[in-house]
Amino acid sequence: MLLIPAWCYADGNELLKRCDSLVSYTDSESSDISPSPEMMFCAGFMQGITNVNLLYQTILKSDAQFCLPEWGISNSYAARIVVKHLRDYPEELHRNEFVLAIWALKVAFPCKKGD
């Protein structure tokens, strides 16, 4: 039997936990807190999703799932959007984290016709 690590099956619950820690860290005024692996995962996850989408949006001019402002957004802002969306739709937390993050960003930054 092939054993696949549990992180391969991350769902919205796991994404909410990881990204909520990044949002809390960003909002914290304390300088004695160091970034956790969960925060770093979320930041990298947001970076990957927004950068790949930006490739589709600006270079390939097609298939973008969402349309960010020309200047882009920070990873922590993307995480904040995703966390809010996950909290607004707790019944969807069983779904794949990637699908949920794309959905949240698509709702926040829809593409206009011709984008």
DAJOBEL-V443917 format. One record per pair of residues at least 4 apart in sequence whose ideal C-beta (glycine too) atoms are under 6 Angstrom apart, sorted by the first residue. I is the first residue (numbers start at 1). J is the second residue. If there is no record, write none. Layout:
BEGIN
I;J, I;J
END
This chain:
BEGIN
4;8, 10;14, 10;97, 11;94, 11;97, 12;16, 12;86, 12;93, 12;95, 12;100, 13;93, 15;19, 15;97, 16;20, 16;86, 18;38, 18;41, 18;42, 19;42, 19;79, 19;82, 19;83, 20;83, 21;36, 21;38, 21;39, 22;39, 22;42, 22;43, 22;79, 23;79, 23;80, 23;83, 25;39, 26;76, 28;33, 35;39, 35;40, 41;45, 42;79, 43;75, 46;75, 46;78, 46;79, 47;51, 47;75, 49;101, 50;78, 53;57, 53;64, 53;65, 54;58, 55;59, 56;60, 56;63, 56;64, 57;64, 57;67, 64;111, 65;102, 65;106, 66;105, 66;106, 66;109, 67;109, 67;111, 67;115, 68;72, 68;73, 68;109, 73;77, 73;78, 81;104, 81;108, 82;101, 82;104, 85;104, 95;99, 95;100, 102;106, 105;109, 111;115
END
